[in-house]
């Protein structure tokens, strides 16, 4: 919501912004709103106020300029902002690479959002209508545990092991490697078809790989 308000009322990113709303179901008076929860409460809001605050100190622009470049700001969960100069056709992946080079951000450990929307690293800035002085938010990605599955049998046995992830999760590592089935809602499935021997060795049928265990890892966007 903050990005929409700044664009609609032409409020510079250097100006503080205070958003207050009236939610009769919760309170009789207006309360300050965290823009990050706008999608959750907007259906209950009956009025909103946008207030300008004191000018904040402009970010130091140490980025090289080039034709058609725009300035964007990356804000982390602590509210700290970093300036980058980019061009609208640049990909989100390129922006993440610039962040890694400039500040040591590891792309596998975070993602970017703009105006409440998660940005696909394969998309480009112009695709999301990101303009000069807009603010992108960096959010951490939670890495799931590293479950290891052993299979034992007192006789040779053919086994299928299936795993389903809800849409908020995605596989980040699989061993032995098998294909991932993706559903329209974003959910993912994998199936290991293995031959289990009496000594605990597993033979993955599609590749013939001999392994001691099955392993997977997943990541969840916070």
Protein Blocks (a to p, Z undefined) as FASTA:
>chain_A
ZZmmmmmnopafkbccddddddfklombdcdddfklmmmmmmmpcbdcdddddddddddd
fbdcdehiacdddddfkopacdddddfklcfklmmmmmmmmnopafklpccdeehiacdf
kbcfklnopaehiacdddddddddddddddddfbdcdddddddddfkbccfbdcdddddd
ddfkopacddddddddfkopacdfklopacfbdcddddddZZ
